[in-house]
């Protein structure tokens, strides 16, 4: 039987991994992560860039 919050968390993660596999466990946990900001509002504030400019931006970060 679990006594501490750490032990409960470890047992819960183990149960998820056993039931869903590692990738399934991660996908399940990701559903409960809190996002930040207002995606719907922010996506319309971004400028529409031509693909050539996006390509240049991506290549400069590589």
N, CA, C and O atoms as a GROMACS GRO file, in nm:
protein
  248
    1UNK      N    1   0.084  -0.119   0.000
    1UNK     CA    2   0.000   0.000   0.000
    1UNK      C    3   0.088   0.125   0.000
    1UNK      O    4   0.190   0.128   0.069
    2UNK      N    5   0.050   0.225  -0.076
    2UNK     CA    6   0.126   0.350  -0.086
    2UNK      C    7   0.101   0.437   0.036
    2UNK      O    8  -0.010   0.444   0.088
    3UNK      N    9   0.207   0.501   0.080
    3UNK     CA   10   0.194   0.590   0.195
    3UNK      C   11   0.215   0.736   0.158
    3UNK      O   12   0.144   0.823   0.207
    4UNK      N   13   0.312   0.762   0.072
    4UNK     CA   14   0.345   0.900   0.041
    4UNK      C   15   0.292   0.937  -0.097
    4UNK      O   16   0.260   0.850  -0.178
    5UNK      N   17   0.283   1.065  -0.121
    5UNK     CA   18   0.237   1.112  -0.251
    5UNK      C   19   0.333   1.069  -0.363
    5UNK      O   20   0.290   1.043  -0.476
    6UNK      N   21   0.461   1.060  -0.331
    6UNK     CA   22   0.560   1.015  -0.429
    6UNK      C   23   0.533   0.869  -0.466
    6UNK      O   24   0.537   0.833  -0.583
    7UNK      N   25   0.507   0.786  -0.365
    7UNK     CA   26   0.479   0.645  -0.392
    7UNK      C   27   0.350   0.627  -0.471
    7UNK      O   28   0.342   0.542  -0.559
    8UNK      N   29   0.249   0.707  -0.439
    8UNK     CA   30   0.123   0.700  -0.512
    8UNK      C   31   0.145   0.738  -0.659
    8UNK      O   32   0.093   0.673  -0.750
    9UNK      N   33   0.223   0.844  -0.680
    9UNK     CA   34   0.251   0.887  -0.818
    9UNK      C   35   0.327   0.778  -0.893
    9UNK      O   36   0.294   0.748  -1.007
   10UNK      N   37   0.427   0.720  -0.828
   10UNK     CA   38   0.506   0.615  -0.894
   10UNK      C   39   0.419   0.495  -0.929
   10UNK      O   40   0.430   0.440  -1.038
   11UNK      N   41   0.333   0.453  -0.837
   11UNK     CA   42   0.245   0.340  -0.864
   11UNK      C   43   0.144   0.372  -0.975
   11UNK      O   44   0.114   0.286  -1.058
   12UNK      N   45   0.094   0.495  -0.976
   12UNK     CA   46   0.001   0.536  -1.081
   12UNK      C   47   0.066   0.535  -1.218
   12UNK      O   48   0.008   0.487  -1.314
   13UNK      N   49   0.187   0.589  -1.225
   13UNK     CA   50   0.259   0.590  -1.353
   13UNK      C   51   0.291   0.448  -1.397
   13UNK      O   52   0.281   0.416  -1.516
   14UNK      N   53   0.328   0.364  -1.303
   14UNK     CA   54   0.356   0.224  -1.337
   14UNK      C   55   0.231   0.155  -1.391
   14UNK      O   56   0.238   0.081  -1.489
   15UNK      N   57   0.116   0.180  -1.328
   15UNK     CA   58  -0.009   0.120  -1.373
   15UNK      C   59  -0.046   0.169  -1.514
   15UNK      O   60  -0.089   0.090  -1.598
   16UNK      N   61  -0.028   0.299  -1.538
   16UNK     CA   62  -0.056   0.352  -1.672
   16UNK      C   63   0.036   0.289  -1.775
   16UNK      O   64  -0.009   0.249  -1.883
   17UNK      N   65   0.166   0.280  -1.743
   17UNK     CA   66   0.261   0.221  -1.837
   17UNK      C   67   0.228   0.076  -1.865
   17UNK      O   68   0.235   0.031  -1.979
   18UNK      N   69   0.192   0.002  -1.761
   18UNK     CA   70   0.158  -0.139  -1.779
   18UNK      C   71   0.032  -0.155  -1.865
   18UNK      O   72   0.024  -0.246  -1.948
   19UNK      N   73  -0.065  -0.067  -1.846
   19UNK     CA   74  -0.192  -0.078  -1.919
   19UNK      C   75  -0.184  -0.023  -2.060
   19UNK      O   76  -0.245  -0.078  -2.152
   20UNK      N   77  -0.110   0.087  -2.080
   20UNK     CA   78  -0.111   0.158  -2.208
   20UNK      C   79   0.020   0.150  -2.285
   20UNK      O   80   0.023   0.186  -2.402
   21UNK      N   81   0.127   0.106  -2.223
   21UNK     CA   82   0.260   0.114  -2.283
   21UNK      C   83   0.314   0.254  -2.259
   21UNK      O   84   0.241   0.344  -2.220
   22UNK      N   85   0.444   0.270  -2.282
   22UNK     CA   86   0.507   0.399  -2.252
   22UNK      C   87   0.448   0.513  -2.335
   22UNK      O   88   0.414   0.618  -2.280
   23UNK      N   89   0.435   0.492  -2.466
   23UNK     CA   90   0.382   0.599  -2.553
   23UNK      C   91   0.239   0.634  -2.515
   23UNK      O   92   0.203   0.752  -2.513
   24UNK      N   93   0.157   0.534  -2.486
   24UNK     CA   94   0.020   0.560  -2.445
   24UNK      C   95   0.012   0.636  -2.313
   24UNK      O   96  -0.072   0.724  -2.296
   25UNK      N   97   0.102   0.600  -2.220
   25UNK     CA   98   0.107   0.670  -2.092
   25UNK      C   99   0.138   0.819  -2.114
   25UNK      O  100   0.073   0.906  -2.055
   26UNK      N  101   0.236   0.846  -2.197
   26UNK     CA  102   0.274   0.985  -2.224
   26UNK      C  103   0.158   1.061  -2.288
   26UNK      O  104   0.129   1.173  -2.248
   27UNK      N  105   0.092   1.001  -2.386
   27UNK     CA  106  -0.022   1.068  -2.451
   27UNK      C  107  -0.134   1.095  -2.352
   27UNK      O  108  -0.197   1.201  -2.357
   28UNK      N  109  -0.159   1.000  -2.262
   28UNK     CA  110  -0.263   1.018  -2.161
   28UNK      C  111  -0.229   1.135  -2.069
   28UNK      O  112  -0.314   1.220  -2.042
   29UNK      N  113  -0.106   1.140  -2.022
   29UNK     CA  114  -0.065   1.247  -1.930
   29UNK      C  115  -0.068   1.382  -2.000
   29UNK      O  116  -0.104   1.483  -1.939
   30UNK      N  117  -0.031   1.386  -2.127
   30UNK     CA  118  -0.030   1.513  -2.200
   30UNK      C  119  -0.168   1.576  -2.210
   30UNK      O  120  -0.180   1.697  -2.226
   31UNK      N  121  -0.272   1.496  -2.202
   31UNK     CA  122  -0.408   1.549  -2.208
   31UNK      C  123  -0.439   1.638  -2.089
   31UNK      O  124  -0.530   1.721  -2.095
   32UNK      N  125  -0.365   1.621  -1.981
   32UNK     CA  126  -0.394   1.694  -1.858
   32UNK      C  127  -0.294   1.806  -1.829
   32UNK      O  128  -0.302   1.870  -1.724
   33UNK      N  129  -0.203   1.829  -1.920
   33UNK     CA  130  -0.109   1.939  -1.903
   33UNK      C  131  -0.180   2.070  -1.931
   33UNK      O  132  -0.256   2.081  -2.027
   34UNK      N  133  -0.155   2.168  -1.849
   34UNK     CA  134  -0.216   2.300  -1.869
   34UNK      C  135  -0.138   2.378  -1.973
   34UNK      O  136  -0.016   2.391  -1.964
   35UNK      N  137  -0.208   2.429  -2.070
   35UNK     CA  138  -0.146   2.516  -2.168
   35UNK      C  139  -0.141   2.658  -2.116
   35UNK      O  140  -0.193   2.688  -2.008
   36UNK      N  141  -0.081   2.745  -2.192
   36UNK     CA  142  -0.072   2.885  -2.152
   36UNK      C  143  -0.122   2.972  -2.266
   36UNK      O  144  -0.111   2.935  -2.383
   37UNK      N  145  -0.174   3.086  -2.231
   37UNK     CA  146  -0.216   3.182  -2.332
   37UNK      C  147  -0.350   3.148  -2.394
   37UNK      O  148  -0.421   3.058  -2.350
   38UNK      N  149  -0.382   3.222  -2.498
   38UNK     CA  150  -0.508   3.204  -2.570
   38UNK      C  151  -0.473   3.171  -2.715
   38UNK      O  152  -0.454   3.261  -2.797
   39UNK      N  153  -0.464   3.042  -2.746
   39UNK     CA  154  -0.421   2.998  -2.878
   39UNK      C  155  -0.508   3.057  -2.988
   39UNK      O  156  -0.457   3.104  -3.090
   40UNK      N  157  -0.639   3.053  -2.968
   40UNK     CA  158  -0.730   3.100  -3.072
   40UNK      C  159  -0.704   3.246  -3.106
   40UNK      O  160  -0.702   3.283  -3.223
   41UNK      N  161  -0.685   3.329  -3.006
   41UNK     CA  162  -0.657   3.470  -3.028
   41UNK      C  163  -0.518   3.489  -3.090
   41UNK      O  164  -0.502   3.565  -3.185
   42UNK      N  165  -0.419   3.420  -3.035
   42UNK     CA  166  -0.281   3.440  -3.078
   42UNK      C  167  -0.257   3.393  -3.221
   42UNK      O  168  -0.174   3.450  -3.291
   43UNK      N  169  -0.328   3.288  -3.265
   43UNK     CA  170  -0.301   3.239  -3.400
   43UNK      C  171  -0.341   3.341  -3.506
   43UNK      O  172  -0.283   3.343  -3.615
   44UNK      N  173  -0.438   3.426  -3.476
   44UNK     CA  174  -0.480   3.528  -3.572
   44UNK      C  175  -0.394   3.654  -3.564
   44UNK      O  176  -0.403   3.741  -3.650
   45UNK      N  177  -0.311   3.663  -3.459
   45UNK     CA  178  -0.222   3.778  -3.447
   45UNK      C  179  -0.091   3.756  -3.522
   45UNK      O  180  -0.015   3.851  -3.542
   46UNK      N  181  -0.065   3.633  -3.564
   46UNK     CA  182   0.058   3.602  -3.635
   46UNK      C  183   0.046   3.647  -3.781
   46UNK      O  184  -0.059   3.628  -3.843
   47UNK      N  185   0.152   3.704  -3.834
   47UNK     CA  186   0.145   3.746  -3.975
   47UNK      C  187   0.147   3.625  -4.067
   47UNK      O  188   0.203   3.520  -4.034
   48UNK      N  189   0.084   3.640  -4.183
   48UNK     CA  190   0.089   3.536  -4.285
   48UNK      C  191   0.220   3.552  -4.360
   48UNK      O  192   0.238   3.649  -4.434
   49UNK      N  193   0.311   3.459  -4.340
   49UNK     CA  194   0.442   3.466  -4.405
   49UNK      C  195   0.444   3.375  -4.527
   49UNK      O  196   0.385   3.267  -4.526
   50UNK      N  197   0.512   3.419  -4.631
   50UNK     CA  198   0.528   3.330  -4.747
   50UNK      C  199   0.619   3.212  -4.709
   50UNK      O  200   0.704   3.225  -4.621
   51UNK      N  201   0.600   3.099  -4.776
   51UNK     CA  202   0.680   2.981  -4.746
   51UNK      C  203   0.829   3.006  -4.759
   51UNK      O  204   0.909   2.949  -4.685
   52UNK      N  205   0.867   3.090  -4.853
   52UNK     CA  206   1.010   3.119  -4.870
   52UNK      C  207   1.069   3.184  -4.746
   52UNK      O  208   1.183   3.155  -4.709
   53UNK      N  209   0.993   3.271  -4.681
   53UNK     CA  210   1.042   3.336  -4.559
   53UNK      C  211   1.046   3.237  -4.442
   53UNK      O  212   1.139   3.242  -4.361
   54UNK      N  213   0.949   3.151  -4.433
   54UNK     CA  214   0.948   3.048  -4.329
   54UNK      C  215   1.068   2.956  -4.347
   54UNK      O  216   1.133   2.918  -4.250
   55UNK      N  217   1.097   2.921  -4.472
   55UNK     CA  218   1.214   2.836  -4.501
   55UNK      C  219   1.342   2.903  -4.454
   55UNK      O  220   1.427   2.838  -4.394
   56UNK      N  221   1.356   3.031  -4.480
   56UNK     CA  222   1.476   3.105  -4.438
   56UNK      C  223   1.485   3.106  -4.286
   56UNK      O  224   1.593   3.087  -4.230
   57UNK      N  225   1.374   3.129  -4.218
   57UNK     CA  226   1.373   3.132  -4.072
   57UNK      C  227   1.416   2.996  -4.016
   57UNK      O  228   1.497   2.990  -3.923
   58UNK      N  229   1.362   2.888  -4.071
   58UNK     CA  230   1.395   2.755  -4.022
   58UNK      C  231   1.542   2.720  -4.047
   58UNK      O  232   1.607   2.661  -3.961
   59UNK      N  233   1.591   2.756  -4.162
   59UNK     CA  234   1.732   2.726  -4.193
   59UNK      C  235   1.828   2.805  -4.106
   59UNK      O  236   1.937   2.756  -4.075
   60UNK      N  237   1.791   2.926  -4.066
   60UNK     CA  238   1.880   3.008  -3.983
   60UNK      C  239   1.886   2.955  -3.841
   60UNK      O  240   1.982   2.985  -3.769
   61UNK      N  241   1.787   2.877  -3.798
   61UNK     CA  242   1.788   2.822  -3.662
   61UNK      C  243   1.857   2.687  -3.654
   61UNK      O  244   1.883   2.637  -3.545
   62UNK      N  245   1.885   2.628  -3.769
   62UNK     CA  246   1.947   2.494  -3.771
   62UNK      C  247   2.093   2.499  -3.738
   62UNK      O  248   2.159   2.395  -3.736
   0.00000   0.00000   0.00000
